[in-house]
Amino acid sequence: MALSEQAISFLEEHIPELASVAFTQAYWAALASGSSVLVSDHGNLIEVFPDGTHKFIKHLPPATPVTRGQKLERNS
């Protein structure tokens, strides 16, 4: 079944919302299964455990500013 251009545009507009919900669900599912998760919090990498405790892992480098459509190359 082919989607109309209008239907595709509608779905594309909701990708950020759907992605946010999926990440939140995956976060809680991982904790519920007994696994820990890594999160970025105020420039720090933090490991969160199912019992609610947090462990500092490391400071993260500053974010790289980009503009929409910009292409970056990774140096090996």
N, C-alpha and C positions, 0 to 999 in steps of 0.2 A: 504494500500500500504506500503510495507516494504522498508525501506531505506537501501542502501548499507552502509558498514562500512566507505567507503570513503565519502559518503554524510553526514553521522553522524559526522565524524571528521571535515569536512568543516563547518558544522553548529556550532559545539562546539567551534571552533576557533573564531567564530564571536560573541559569547555570551557577552564578555565584551563590545564590540562596541554597540551591540543592547541594552544592559542594560543602557549604558551611554545615548543613544538617548532617551530611555524610561523615564529615570529620568529627563532629561532636558525637555521633553515634559510635564511630570506630574507637574514639577515646574511651568512652564509658564501657564499651564491649571488651576492650583490652583489659581495663582495670577489673571488670567483673570476672574475667577468666583467670585472674591471678597474675597477669603480666604487668610490668611497669611500662610507663610511657615517657617519652622525652618531649619537653615543651620549651619554647623560647619565652622567657619572661624578663622584660626590661634589659635586654642585651645579654642575658645569661642563659646557658643551657642547663635545664633542671630535669632530674629524673623524678617522676611522681610514682609512688608505690600504691598498691591497692588499699593499704591501711591509712592512706592520707598523708604519709610522711613525704618529705621532699629532700632531695640530695643535690647539692650544687655539683655540676660536672665541669664547666669551664665558662669563661667569658667568650662571647661571640664577637667576631669582627663587625664593624659598622655595616649597615645595609648598603648595597650598591644602588644608587638612584638610577632609574631607567624611565624612558618615556615610551608611550604606547607605540608599537611598531619598530622600536629600536632593536637591533641585533647585536649581541655580544659574542665575542669569541673567547673561549677559555684557553689560557696558556698552559701547555703541558709541563 
